[in-house]
Amino acid sequence: MDKKLLDILVCPVTRQPLAQLDGERLKALNTAIGQSGVQFGGHRQTDTLREALVTRDGKRIYRVDDGIPVLLPDEALDAGSLAGPAQG
């Protein structure tokens, strides 16, 4: 994702800066997606993700579809619902 774009993106709910989800957490997310799908608000994600964004506190994850961040409040994933540490 373009660094300039990433520098201006914030969570629409908490207004925290967003960062790319690190490789380890993205792998864990994709494992969960592969096992049974993951619910991003009203959207059930069944295809693995190439990238995702996470809030500074690591509590909310937003998917990126075809390079476009889906920053809708109702489409965030509660990171606590995934196994592993919640740090971004």
N, C-alpha and C positions, 0 to 999 in steps of 0.2 A: 504494500500500500504506500502511496505517495507520502513522504515525510511531512510535507507542507500541509496536506489534508489532515493527517493524523495529529499534527500540532494544534489544530483548531477544533477538533471533534471533542465533544463532552457528552456525558450521559444525560439524556433528556429528563431524567428523574432527579438525580442527585447533583448534577452539574459538575461532577468529578471528571478530570481528564481521562481519556481512554488510551489504552496501549494495546499493541498486538498481543494476543494470547501466546505465551511461550510454547515451544515445541512439545515439552512434556505434558502440559495441560491440554494442548490441542490434541495430542495423541490419546489422552484419557477421554476427552470429549468424543472423539471419533470412535473410540472403542465402545462407549455407551451408545452412540448412534447406531453402530453396527449390531449391537446386541438386541436392542428393542426399539430404537428410535428415541429421540429426545424432544420434549415439548418446549418450543420457544413460544410461549404465549399460546395463541390459537393455531400456530403452525407446527406440525409434527415433522421434524427433520429426520429423514431416513437416509439421505445421501451424506457421505463424509464431507467435511468442510476443509477447504484449503487454508482459510484464515478466519479468525474471529477476534473480536475486541473485548477487552475487559476493563472494568473501572479500576481506579487506583487502589481501592480497598479490596479488590478481588471478589466482590460479592455479586456483580451482575456481568453477564456475558451476552454480547450481541453477535449474531452471525453476520457474515459478509457473503452476499450472494453475487457471484460474477463480478467481484471487485467493488460492489456497492454495499456499504454498511447499512444494515437494517436497524435504524435507531428509533424504533417505535417503542414507547414505554410498555405496551402490552406484549411486545415480542422479545423481551429480555428473558434470559435464563437465570434462575437463581443458582449461583455457583455452588451453594451448599448442597444442592441436590446431586452433585457429582462426587465421586470418591476422590480423596486426595486433598492436599492443602489448598486453602482458598486464597493464597497470595498471588497477585498478578505479575 
